[in-house]
């Protein structure tokens, strides 16, 4: 079984706020985003795009151009590591 995919969602083309969502597929994320926003923009994230947005580490076994799946690890802050895992 593959883990969920990560997506960036914006309310519309003019907003600067980006929501990071995860879901089994684009249809699931689109349905959720449509329930929240009138005309959302949805982009499937690669590891490099996720790194730019959150500063997360790209796993050593993944190319930067692969689509982002599974857990992400944010850079340490005050000796704490934050790991976000899609359930």
PyMOL commands that set and color helices and strands:
alter all, ss='L'
color gray80, all
select helices_A, chain A and resi 26-36+47-54
alter helices_A, ss='H'
color red, helices_A
select strands_A, chain A and resi 5-10+19-23+41-44+72-77+80-84
alter strands_A, ss='S'
color yellow, strands_A
deselect
rebuild
show_as cartoon
